[in-house]
Amino acid sequence: MDARELKAEAARIALGHVESGMRLGIGTGSTAEEFIRVLGAKVGEGLKIVGVPTSERTASLCRALGIPLSNLDETPELDLVVDGADEFDPALNLIKGGGGALLREKIVATAASRMIVIADASKRVEALGRFPLPIEVNIFGRRATEIAIRRAAEELGLSGELKLREKDGEPYLTDGGHQILDASFGRIPDPRALSLSLHAIPGVVEHGLFLDLADAVILASDAGVETIGTIR
């Protein structure tokens, strides 16, 4: 199977953990979209769920496929969220946000009792940091926030480029109207310390370190599909 077929197979396995009546968080990104497609087909066959999307992009695809949607104001507690990741380590800590939806993804993941991640073998790392860490920041005072991020990183022995994400030559805006700084810190020895330091900076809205949230990763590789972790 090629990469997309493997992701689709992983999505089908994730779908096997979705039960009728569930309140389901639905992720963002190319891997999550494979799950959305198989979910849409199952809903068409009679599966009864209500989905909470993590981005406007995901919401649009769900509507096109006939997946019933809600939001966290109407449905504040979720049974399960299925999403992708940019990286995961042996402890199933993640870096997310390559698709620009990290804030909503983290809010939805925190509202869910369980989280299943679908990923391909390229996302598996021994230590987080190979993928640049997305940091969502308020537009107001962005340069001051950037300086504070650099100082916080230096105190933890981290350095590297902080790059403002752009789209079509303009600063990229998240669904919440914020900007993203992609931090190329390299290997992050202590993700928890970095998380705390970033959260202490007022201009940081959220960051892409997802710690202690994923219960299992359904991993697609040339060897097939395997489940890492426990799906309760």
Backbone as CSV, one residue per row, in Angstrom:
resi,resn,N_x,N_y,N_z,CA_x,CA_y,CA_z,C_x,C_y,C_z
1,MET,0.836,-1.196,0.000,0.000,0.000,0.000,0.868,1.242,0.000
2,ASP,0.395,2.290,-0.704,1.130,3.545,-0.677,0.763,4.300,0.597
3,ALA,1.377,5.487,0.790,1.219,6.226,2.042,-0.244,6.560,2.313
4,ARG,-0.965,6.983,1.278,-2.364,7.348,1.512,-3.203,6.122,1.856
5,GLU,-2.929,5.010,1.209,-3.679,3.784,1.509,-3.420,3.337,2.947
6,LEU,-2.169,3.481,3.395,-1.850,3.129,4.772,-2.592,4.036,5.753
7,LYS,-2.617,5.336,5.463,-3.349,6.260,6.330,-4.832,5.923,6.350
8,ALA,-5.374,5.556,5.174,-6.787,5.193,5.107,-7.066,3.939,5.927
9,GLU,-6.138,2.987,5.907,-6.307,1.779,6.714,-6.253,2.118,8.200
10,ALA,-5.330,2.973,8.589,-5.264,3.413,9.983,-6.549,4.135,10.380
11,ALA,-7.097,4.921,9.468,-8.352,5.625,9.734,-9.488,4.638,9.949
12,ARG,-9.510,3.572,9.172,-10.563,2.558,9.333,-10.450,1.862,10.696
13,ILE,-9.207,1.617,11.139,-9.020,1.013,12.458,-9.498,1.968,13.547
14,ALA,-9.177,3.248,13.412,-9.658,4.248,14.376,-11.179,4.281,14.388
15,LEU,-11.780,4.182,13.223,-13.243,4.205,13.127,-13.860,3.043,13.898
16,GLY,-13.131,1.939,13.988,-13.631,0.792,14.739,-13.846,1.075,16.212
17,HIS,-13.266,2.172,16.714,-13.434,2.543,18.117,-14.530,3.590,18.307
18,VAL,-15.194,3.942,17.229,-16.295,4.907,17.289,-17.603,4.139,17.404
19,GLU,-18.367,4.427,18.440,-19.630,3.745,18.680,-20.796,4.699,18.463
20,SER,-21.921,4.122,18.083,-23.122,4.929,17.867,-23.490,5.669,19.149
21,GLY,-23.844,6.933,19.007,-24.200,7.766,20.143,-23.050,8.575,20.693
22,MET,-21.859,8.377,20.150,-20.693,9.088,20.668,-20.709,10.574,20.325
23,ARG,-20.099,11.345,21.237,-19.754,12.751,20.990,-18.279,12.736,20.603
24,LEU,-17.999,13.115,19.365,-16.701,12.824,18.758,-15.968,14.092,18.337
25,GLY,-14.759,14.297,18.864,-13.903,15.364,18.370,-13.240,14.935,17.071
26,ILE,-13.222,15.825,16.090,-12.729,15.478,14.758,-11.582,16.415,14.397
27,GLY,-10.411,15.816,14.129,-9.180,16.571,13.952,-9.034,17.257,12.612
28,THR,-7.866,17.874,12.436,-7.542,18.673,11.256,-6.254,18.158,10.625
29,GLY,-6.185,18.238,9.296,-4.973,17.850,8.580,-5.225,16.714,7.612
30,SER,-4.215,16.410,6.806,-4.389,15.418,5.736,-4.683,14.026,6.282
31,THR,-4.059,13.656,7.391,-4.324,12.335,7.962,-5.714,12.287,8.582
32,ALA,-6.079,13.337,9.297,-7.420,13.399,9.884,-8.492,13.369,8.804
33,GLU,-8.197,13.926,7.648,-9.186,13.929,6.571,-9.472,12.532,6.049
34,GLU,-8.487,11.634,6.123,-8.765,10.242,5.773,-9.797,9.654,6.725
35,PHE,-9.668,9.991,7.996,-10.647,9.522,8.975,-12.020,10.132,8.703
36,ILE,-12.051,11.407,8.363,-13.329,12.075,8.105,-14.050,11.402,6.945
37,ARG,-13.304,10.995,5.923,-13.937,10.345,4.765,-14.573,9.003,5.139
38,VAL,-13.849,8.192,5.909,-14.441,6.895,6.288,-15.562,7.099,7.299
39,LEU,-15.440,8.119,8.144,-16.520,8.432,9.079,-17.774,8.857,8.330
40,GLY,-17.596,9.698,7.311,-18.736,10.142,6.524,-19.467,8.979,5.864
41,ALA,-18.703,8.031,5.345,-19.320,6.851,4.726,-20.105,6.054,5.753
42,LYS,-19.555,5.914,6.965,-20.233,5.151,8.018,-21.491,5.858,8.495
43,VAL,-21.434,7.179,8.582,-22.624,7.956,8.941,-23.699,7.756,7.885
44,GLY,-23.288,7.702,6.617,-24.234,7.453,5.547,-24.904,6.095,5.652
45,GLU,-24.227,5.163,6.316,-24.783,3.820,6.515,-25.623,3.720,7.779
46,GLY,-25.683,4.816,8.548,-26.556,4.814,9.713,-25.896,5.037,11.059
47,LEU,-24.555,5.215,11.117,-23.890,5.486,12.384,-24.372,6.824,12.942
48,LYS,-24.762,6.815,14.204,-25.275,8.024,14.843,-24.212,8.609,15.767
49,ILE,-23.623,9.711,15.352,-22.666,10.429,16.198,-22.923,11.916,16.046
50,VAL,-22.329,12.697,16.949,-22.283,14.140,16.746,-20.819,14.536,16.826
51,GLY,-20.362,15.303,15.860,-18.958,15.661,15.773,-18.693,17.097,16.167
52,VAL,-17.557,17.311,16.814,-17.086,18.661,17.114,-15.789,18.863,16.343
53,PRO,-15.789,19.703,15.312,-14.600,19.885,14.473,-13.568,20.790,15.135
54,THR,-12.303,20.569,14.790,-11.221,21.364,15.371,-10.804,22.534,14.489
55,SER,-11.456,22.716,13.348,-11.126,23.842,12.474,-12.281,24.085,11.515
56,GLU,-12.273,25.262,10.899,-13.286,25.561,9.885,-13.111,24.647,8.669
57,ARG,-11.861,24.325,8.356,-11.587,23.407,7.244,-12.220,22.043,7.491
58,THR,-12.048,21.523,8.701,-12.647,20.241,9.048,-14.167,20.336,9.038
59,ALA,-14.704,21.411,9.576,-16.154,21.586,9.601,-16.733,21.571,8.189
60,SER,-16.052,22.236,7.264,-16.528,22.289,5.881,-16.568,20.905,5.254
61,LEU,-15.506,20.111,5.453,-15.476,18.759,4.892,-16.544,17.884,5.538
62,CYS,-16.728,18.006,6.840,-17.751,17.218,7.529,-19.146,17.538,6.985
63,ARG,-19.426,18.804,6.798,-20.741,19.177,6.265,-20.941,18.599,4.873
64,ALA,-19.893,18.647,4.051,-19.995,18.114,2.686,-20.276,16.620,2.690
65,LEU,-19.843,15.925,3.736,-20.032,14.480,3.814,-21.232,14.085,4.668
66,GLY,-21.981,15.074,5.137,-23.201,14.776,5.878,-22.989,14.363,7.323
67,ILE,-21.847,14.744,7.919,-21.567,14.396,9.312,-22.205,15.450,10.220
68,PRO,-23.087,15.065,11.138,-23.734,16.038,12.023,-22.712,16.710,12.942
69,LEU,-22.833,18.017,13.089,-21.842,18.769,13.861,-22.468,19.518,15.026
70,SER,-21.645,19.711,16.044,-22.002,20.522,17.195,-20.789,21.387,17.509
71,ASN,-20.785,22.010,18.676,-19.621,22.761,19.132,-19.460,22.546,20.632
72,LEU,-18.385,23.061,21.204,-18.116,22.795,22.612,-19.010,23.583,23.555
73,ASP,-19.722,24.573,23.071,-20.715,25.234,23.911,-21.947,24.354,24.058
74,GLU,-22.353,23.721,22.970,-23.508,22.828,23.006,-23.143,21.445,23.541
75,THR,-21.906,21.008,23.247,-21.455,19.655,23.614,-20.072,19.784,24.268
76,PRO,-20.026,20.189,25.531,-18.743,20.524,26.156,-17.907,19.332,26.598
77,GLU,-18.498,18.142,26.643,-17.752,16.951,27.040,-17.842,15.916,25.928
78,LEU,-16.686,15.379,25.535,-16.622,14.461,24.401,-16.154,13.086,24.861
79,ASP,-16.603,12.070,24.132,-16.198,10.700,24.447,-14.832,10.360,23.865
80,LEU,-14.545,10.901,22.698,-13.344,10.514,21.959,-12.979,11.608,20.972
81,VAL,-11.683,11.822,20.769,-11.218,12.670,19.672,-10.248,11.848,18.838
82,VAL,-10.370,11.969,17.526,-9.454,11.323,16.592,-8.780,12.421,15.781
83,ASP,-7.443,12.428,15.794,-6.697,13.509,15.158,-5.362,12.972,14.663
84,GLY,-4.645,13.779,13.915,-3.308,13.438,13.472,-2.270,14.081,14.372
85,ALA,-0.998,13.987,13.988,0.089,14.622,14.734,1.251,14.863,13.791
86,ASP,2.060,15.845,14.113,3.273,16.108,13.342,4.444,15.280,13.853
87,GLU,4.405,14.933,15.140,5.405,14.065,15.753,4.787,13.394,16.970
88,PHE,5.322,12.216,17.326,5.012,11.645,18.637,6.236,10.902,19.139
89,ASP,6.412,10.917,20.469,7.568,10.267,21.077,7.141,8.971,21.764
90,PRO,8.063,8.215,22.380,7.683,6.947,23.003,6.643,7.071,24.110
91,ALA,6.558,8.232,24.757,5.558,8.449,25.803,4.230,8.937,25.229
92,LEU,4.120,8.990,23.910,2.936,9.469,23.189,2.669,10.952,23.426
93,ASN,3.725,11.691,23.749,3.621,13.146,23.700,3.731,13.575,22.239
94,LEU,3.080,14.659,21.906,2.932,15.060,20.511,3.437,16.473,20.264
95,ILE,3.816,16.728,19.013,3.825,18.082,18.472,2.731,18.132,17.428
96,LYS,1.860,19.144,17.563,0.773,19.361,16.610,0.736,20.835,16.229
97,GLY,0.020,21.132,15.174,-0.154,22.516,14.761,0.376,22.834,13.392
98,GLY,0.909,21.808,12.691,1.376,22.050,11.337,0.273,22.530,10.411
99,GLY,-0.963,22.127,10.725,-2.115,22.572,9.939,-2.709,23.873,10.426
100,GLY,-2.135,24.433,11.494,-2.563,25.744,11.963,-3.727,25.750,12.938
101,ALA,-4.173,24.557,13.399,-5.368,24.496,14.245,-5.059,24.113,15.681
102,LEU,-3.823,24.347,16.149,-3.404,23.807,17.440,-4.252,24.251,18.615
103,LEU,-4.703,25.500,18.634,-5.488,25.976,19.776,-6.800,25.200,19.877
104,ARG,-7.536,25.137,18.801,-8.814,24.416,18.842,-8.587,22.920,19.026
105,GLU,-7.529,22.399,18.430,-7.225,20.976,18.606,-6.971,20.654,20.073
106,LYS,-6.245,21.527,20.771,-5.934,21.245,22.181,-7.166,21.413,23.052
107,ILE,-7.987,22.401,22.764,-9.224,22.578,23.531,-10.115,21.352,23.377
108,VAL,-10.265,20.872,22.143,-11.109,19.701,21.890,-10.506,18.453,22.530
109,ALA,-9.189,18.274,22.403,-8.545,17.094,22.993,-8.710,17.077,24.506
110,THR,-8.608,18.246,25.136,-8.749,18.325,26.593,-10.185,18.055,27.033
111,ALA,-11.143,18.354,26.169,-12.557,18.112,26.489,-12.963,16.656,26.304
112,ALA,-12.085,15.845,25.701,-12.412,14.455,25.388,-11.883,13.500,26.441
113,SER,-12.617,12.422,26.675,-12.172,11.399,27.630,-10.997,10.604,27.088
114,ARG,-10.927,10.446,25.760,-9.869,9.656,25.138,-9.412,10.334,23.862
115,MET,-8.160,10.081,23.485,-7.633,10.623,22.238,-6.892,9.537,21.480
116,ILE,-7.290,9.342,20.239,-6.598,8.433,19.323,-5.928,9.272,18.249
117,VAL,-4.654,9.019,18.026,-3.884,9.726,17.004,-3.616,8.779,15.846
118,ILE,-3.829,9.260,14.634,-3.480,8.516,13.429,-2.220,9.153,12.851
119,ALA,-1.209,8.336,12.560,0.061,8.889,12.068,0.750,7.888,11.162
120,ASP,1.646,8.399,10.319,2.492,7.505,9.528,3.863,7.419,10.180
121,ALA,4.685,6.501,9.700,5.957,6.191,10.366,6.896,7.387,10.440
122,SER,6.778,8.341,9.539,7.673,9.502,9.552,7.456,10.385,10.773
123,LYS,6.316,10.220,11.454,5.992,11.065,12.610,6.550,10.505,13.919
124,ARG,7.142,9.325,13.868,7.648,8.677,15.080,9.078,9.143,15.359
125,VAL,9.319,9.694,16.555,10.646,10.205,16.915,11.010,9.719,18.317
126,GLU,12.296,9.711,18.598,12.750,9.346,19.944,12.595,10.511,20.912
127,ALA,12.733,11.733,20.407,12.540,12.932,21.230,11.893,14.006,20.363
128,LEU,10.951,14.731,20.934,10.257,15.771,20.181,11.221,16.877,19.758
129,GLY,10.915,17.497,18.616,11.665,18.670,18.201,12.198,18.640,16.786
130,ARG,12.128,17.498,16.134,12.564,17.471,14.734,11.645,18.344,13.883
131,PHE,10.351,18.307,14.187,9.375,19.165,13.507,9.332,20.499,14.244
132,PRO,9.377,21.622,13.530,9.325,22.924,14.212,8.072,23.039,15.085
133,LEU,8.254,23.563,16.282,7.151,23.684,17.228,6.299,24.914,16.905
134,PRO,5.022,24.726,16.566,4.155,25.880,16.322,3.778,26.556,17.642
135,ILE,3.890,27.866,17.664,3.508,28.651,18.835,2.522,29.717,18.353
136,GLU,1.295,29.621,18.804,0.261,30.570,18.390,0.347,31.808,19.280
137,VAL,0.428,32.973,18.656,0.650,34.208,19.410,-0.364,35.273,19.026
138,ASN,-0.601,36.166,19.983,-1.467,37.310,19.720,-0.758,38.267,18.763
139,ILE,-1.515,38.840,17.848,-0.925,39.795,16.910,-0.374,41.016,17.652
140,PHE,-1.106,41.474,18.667,-0.650,42.634,19.447,0.656,42.276,20.163
141,GLY,1.668,43.072,19.945,2.934,42.886,20.636,3.708,41.657,20.201
142,ARG,3.534,41.243,18.956,4.162,39.993,18.525,5.688,40.014,18.674
143,ARG,6.313,41.130,18.344,7.778,41.183,18.438,8.230,41.041,19.881
144,ALA,7.514,41.672,20.812,7.857,41.528,22.227,7.662,40.085,22.675
145,THR,6.611,39.454,22.198,6.359,38.049,22.533,7.467,37.166,21.976
146,GLU,7.898,37.461,20.766,8.980,36.689,20.145,10.263,36.789,20.974
147,ILE,10.589,37.975,21.452,11.784,38.155,22.286,11.658,37.348,23.574
148,ALA,10.463,37.366,24.169,10.241,36.613,25.407,10.371,35.108,25.169
149,ILE,9.902,34.636,24.014,10.029,33.215,23.677,11.493,32.832,23.537
150,ARG,12.267,33.685,22.860,13.701,33.406,22.693,14.395,33.307,24.054
151,ARG,14.085,34.230,24.952,14.720,34.229,26.272,14.339,32.980,27.057
152,ALA,13.060,32.614,26.992,12.609,31.422,27.708,13.288,30.178,27.162
153,ALA,13.439,30.119,25.843,14.095,28.973,25.224,15.564,28.907,25.626
154,GLU,16.227,30.046,25.624,17.653,30.085,25.984,17.877,29.612,27.414
155,GLU,16.967,29.942,28.307,17.090,29.500,29.698,17.009,27.976,29.813
156,LEU,16.386,27.337,28.829,16.279,25.879,28.814,17.324,25.241,27.900
157,GLY,18.267,26.057,27.425,19.316,25.540,26.559,18.895,25.310,25.127
158,LEU,17.825,25.954,24.709,17.294,25.783,23.357,17.579,27.023,22.520
159,SER,17.839,26.809,21.254,18.033,27.919,20.324,17.550,27.472,18.954
160,GLY,17.493,28.404,18.047,17.045,28.082,16.700,16.142,29.170,16.159
161,GLU,15.816,29.066,14.903,15.035,30.091,14.219,13.594,30.109,14.697
162,LEU,13.084,31.317,14.916,11.651,31.537,15.115,11.133,32.210,13.851
163,LYS,10.286,31.511,13.130,9.848,32.013,11.825,8.351,32.259,11.832
164,LEU,7.973,33.463,11.432,6.561,33.782,11.313,5.968,33.003,10.147
165,ARG,4.934,32.234,10.422,4.312,31.460,9.346,3.581,32.386,8.386
166,GLU,3.746,32.120,7.095,3.092,32.928,6.068,2.280,32.042,5.133
167,LYS,1.322,32.662,4.475,0.530,32.004,3.447,0.285,33.022,2.345
168,ASP,0.661,32.674,1.141,0.505,33.570,-0.018,1.192,34.912,0.228
169,GLY,2.363,34.874,0.883,3.145,36.072,1.090,2.681,36.964,2.231
170,GLU,1.652,36.537,2.955,1.136,37.310,4.083,1.181,36.460,5.349
171,PRO,1.246,37.108,6.530,1.219,36.325,7.760,-0.014,35.425,7.818
172,TYR,0.215,34.167,8.152,-0.886,33.208,8.276,-1.723,33.564,9.501
173,LEU,-3.035,33.517,9.366,-3.941,33.760,10.482,-4.691,32.483,10.826
174,THR,-4.734,32.151,12.100,-5.490,30.989,12.540,-6.986,31.303,12.514
175,ASP,-7.800,30.266,12.754,-9.247,30.486,12.823,-9.607,31.453,13.930
176,GLY,-8.758,31.563,14.947,-9.006,32.499,16.045,-8.446,33.885,15.796
177,GLY,-7.842,34.108,14.624,-7.319,35.432,14.291,-5.943,35.716,14.851
178,HIS,-5.195,34.667,15.179,-3.849,34.835,15.712,-2.804,34.476,14.657
179,GLN,-1.537,34.722,14.978,-0.431,34.340,14.107,0.328,33.172,14.725
180,ILE,1.189,32.542,13.918,1.954,31.395,14.389,3.439,31.643,14.155
181,LEU,4.224,31.422,15.203,5.675,31.379,15.094,6.093,29.911,15.115
182,ASP,6.824,29.468,14.095,7.331,28.101,14.046,8.753,28.108,14.596
183,ALA,8.950,27.383,15.709,10.222,27.414,16.429,11.041,26.172,16.107
184,SER,12.162,26.358,15.437,13.059,25.252,15.086,14.091,25.074,16.195
185,PHE,13.638,24.548,17.330,14.520,24.374,18.478,15.394,23.131,18.350
186,GLY,15.008,22.202,17.492,15.687,20.918,17.487,15.204,20.085,18.660
187,ARG,16.011,19.119,19.072,15.617,18.189,20.135,15.217,18.943,21.403
188,ILE,14.050,18.582,21.955,13.532,19.218,23.166,13.668,18.227,24.317
189,PRO,14.706,18.369,25.152,14.938,17.379,26.215,13.841,17.352,27.279
190,ASP,13.234,18.515,27.570,12.237,18.601,28.634,11.000,19.341,28.117
191,PRO,10.124,18.633,27.404,8.938,19.291,26.836,8.051,19.942,27.899
192,ARG,7.995,19.333,29.082,7.123,19.879,30.121,7.630,21.239,30.610
193,ALA,8.934,21.361,30.783,9.493,22.641,31.207,9.274,23.709,30.137
194,LEU,9.427,23.328,28.880,9.198,24.292,27.798,7.732,24.701,27.759
195,SER,6.840,23.748,27.938,5.411,24.061,27.960,5.090,25.085,29.032
196,LEU,5.598,24.873,30.230,5.331,25.801,31.332,5.911,27.183,31.047
197,SER,7.108,27.232,30.485,7.739,28.512,30.185,6.968,29.292,29.127
198,LEU,6.499,28.599,28.106,5.742,29.269,27.047,4.388,29.763,27.565
199,HIS,3.737,28.956,28.399,2.441,29.369,28.933,2.557,30.570,29.858
200,ALA,3.743,30.820,30.385,3.944,31.960,31.284,4.109,33.279,30.538
201,ILE,4.198,33.227,29.202,4.373,34.433,28.391,2.993,34.931,27.968
202,PRO,2.591,36.151,28.367,1.227,36.610,28.108,0.827,36.603,26.635
203,GLY,1.762,36.897,25.728,1.404,36.958,24.310,1.267,35.601,23.639
204,VAL,1.666,34.540,24.328,1.505,33.187,23.774,0.082,32.729,24.049
205,VAL,-0.652,32.467,22.986,-2.026,31.988,23.114,-2.023,30.491,23.430
206,GLU,-1.217,29.737,22.690,-1.084,28.289,22.909,0.133,27.802,22.147
207,HIS,0.571,26.589,22.456,1.699,26.002,21.733,1.354,24.574,21.333
208,GLY,2.180,24.003,20.471,1.868,22.712,19.875,2.372,21.502,20.621
209,LEU,2.831,21.650,21.866,3.195,20.496,22.688,1.931,19.927,23.320
210,PHE,1.564,18.726,22.917,0.391,18.044,23.463,0.911,16.937,24.382
211,LEU,0.897,17.207,25.675,1.506,16.310,26.647,0.423,15.600,27.449
212,ASP,0.570,14.291,27.595,-0.363,13.481,28.401,-1.802,13.561,27.892
213,LEU,-1.974,13.677,26.606,-3.315,13.743,26.038,-3.661,12.510,25.197
214,ALA,-2.698,11.990,24.464,-2.968,10.853,23.574,-2.977,9.540,24.359
215,ASP,-4.008,8.741,24.152,-4.071,7.404,24.752,-3.408,6.363,23.860
216,ALA,-3.516,6.558,22.553,-2.959,5.576,21.620,-2.658,6.241,20.292
217,VAL,-1.670,5.670,19.591,-1.345,6.078,18.225,-1.572,4.876,17.320
218,ILE,-2.355,5.067,16.286,-2.512,4.048,15.253,-1.539,4.415,14.148
219,LEU,-0.493,3.602,14.022,0.664,3.944,13.190,0.644,3.154,11.884
220,ALA,0.688,3.880,10.766,0.747,3.265,9.442,2.175,3.301,8.937
221,SER,2.709,2.139,8.558,4.069,2.068,8.037,4.127,1.007,6.948
222,ASP,5.299,0.853,6.332,5.461,-0.159,5.292,5.195,-1.563,5.828
223,ALA,5.370,-1.743,7.130,5.138,-3.052,7.749,3.660,-3.298,8.018
224,GLY,2.824,-2.292,7.797,1.393,-2.436,8.057,0.928,-1.388,9.044
225,VAL,-0.092,-1.711,9.802,-0.673,-0.783,10.759,-0.615,-1.407,12.147
226,GLU,-0.104,-0.651,13.118,-0.034,-1.136,14.493,-0.600,-0.084,15.434
227,THR,-1.054,-0.535,16.592,-1.560,0.354,17.616,-0.567,0.411,18.750
228,ILE,-0.133,1.629,19.091,0.796,1.869,20.189,0.016,2.543,21.314
229,GLY,0.083,1.970,22.499,-0.698,2.495,23.612,-1.955,1.682,23.817
230,THR,-2.816,2.190,24.666,-4.034,1.468,25.035,-5.252,2.317,24.764
231,ILE,-6.181,1.751,24.049,-7.457,2.438,23.779,-8.486,1.883,24.753
232,ARG,-8.852,2.685,25.730,-9.747,2.207,26.779,-11.173,2.046,26.261
